[in-house]
Amino acid sequence: MHKTLTVGMISLKAHEVMSVDIEAATENASLIEVATRIILGIFNGMPIIDGNGHPAGQITTIDILKAIRNGKDINNTIVKEAMSPNPFTVEENTSVDEIIKLMDKYGVMMVPVVQKDGRLIGVCSRSDILKEILNEKFVMIGRKRTATTIIGG
């Protein structure tokens, strides 16, 4: 029997738990730009998008550290050379239960959330899901949703 994760009596979907105030880099951003943003933003990685706003990959701190270990100069290396290409993505109406299964099965920490046309609209991380579950008895009023910031473009 398939069990759907619920908070209260509502079945959660990606768009209800995802982070929307995210930063995404283009494939031609330098590793130093991305590394700086990751450190300043206090997150573990970011989605990489193509010219149409579709996820092309993800870059994480471990990808950057591997590039350094392999002798890459992060000032002169572009993201495309170090990113993990073809990330798993989910649509905005994907159930949180399915997202957790994907994260567990493939060991991913964040999943890009896309519209039907494939454009990035947010990311859903493990902590996003947990925060929503822990906040079930609280109400957020005036939640601001803004456009994705693009760097390296």
CORJOUR-V627266 format. One line per field, one symbol per residue. burial: 1 if it has 16 or more other C-alpha atoms within 10 Angstrom, else 0. A space follows every 50 residues. Layout:
# CORJOUR-V627266
burial = ???
This chain:
# CORJOUR-V627266
burial = 00001000000111111111011111111111111011000000111111 00111111111011001000010100111101110011111100111011 01100000111111000011111111011001100000000000000100 100
